[in-house]
């Protein structure tokens, strides 16, 4: 079996003059934050809001906080963006007193997890008299439509701009336009298989628990596997849902729409992850202890999981959920397919 860099083209970088990411196998990332800020400010600079009975313009971006990135893994482009935006607007009624009014538009969560059509867009006006409220009403209809249209342009141009150069030429000359483009949300949420809580057995006040032990082989480096469980953009990619993650000792995490929560106890890069872990339908306050050991071999990485404190009636389903929603999902998202069954 080939060792790292000896015979397996996915790991050979010498064949390219720039020695980078042959066959798009490794996870690569570009920071799209500064570009995104410029693009969003451009899209909302002195833009007319079309209305029959008013003259209204979105003047500028007042606040823009967040981040964006483009990622490539095995020929798949995955885009992450999360922005908190505040815009300024001003206008007057055509048949009014010729007074000018001003207000703000707030978009608190523009992200790949939320479709533009479902965004929470908040409209306010500084002076809420009769004319001001009438302008605010116009902004709720025509203004919101314009905001959604401009944000859609941002998302489209983000994907177009950062697709360039992310898909590198392969040795078999596969064209970049044949590669699928994804977002982390995949337009659907994943819910882990429900665990029937009435199967939990208790003896007095003591919960009857069991231990799960699993060993799997992955086609990646130890650091890549560790990153896949500790970098929020990678965890978002394979869980296909909103993620809360603070990968430090004592940091908490929340996955799969809050179905899985816990706290990190120990983190050793490329070596080990220890955490408290619970499924939300387990008895209140009960956590299991999960230790994930990562061992890089000559041609693969071996991962061992030991989970203690699993409610006995839920052992089999928990095993299946690790396989389906972690290991299989990681292989599919990042190309970590194992060399061995």
Number of C-alpha atoms within 10 A of each C-alpha: 10 10 12 17 13 11 11 12 15 16 18 17 15 13 11 13 7 9 10 17 24 22 22 19 22 20 19 16 17 13 14 20 18 11 14 22 18 10 17 19 17 15 18 21 15 17 17 16 22 16 16 9 13 18 16 25 21 24 19 19 21 13 13 17 12 15 17 20 21 23 25 24 20 21 23 20 23 25 27 21 22 18 20 15 19 19 21 22 25 19 23 21 21 13 8 11 9 10 11 15 20 20 20 20 23 17 17 17 17 21 21 21 21 15 13 18 11 9 15 14 19 14 20 20 21 13 14 14 10 9 17 22 16 16 27 23 15 20 28 16 11 14 25 20 14 18 22 17 14 18 17 15 14 18 20 11 14 20 19 10 14 20 19 10 9 21 26 19 16 15 11 7 9 13 11 16 9 8 13 10 14 16 20 25 23 14 13 10 14 15 15 19 13 14 18 12 13 11 11 18 15 12 7 7 6 8 16 15 17 15 15 15 12 13 12 15 22 22 20 25 22 23 15 19 23 20 17 20 18 19 13 17 22 23 23 23 25 22 22 25 22 22 19 17 22 16 19 13 14 15 14 18 21 18 22 19 17 15 15 15 19 21 22 21 18 17 18 11 15 17 16 18 22 20 23 22 23 23 21 16 14 18 14 9 7 16 21 19 19 24 18 19 19 25 18 19 14 11 19 23 22 20 19 15 19 15 21 18 20 26 23 16 18 20 18 12 15 20 14 13 16 15 15 14 18 15 17 16 18 23 16 12 21 24 19 23 18 15 12 9 6
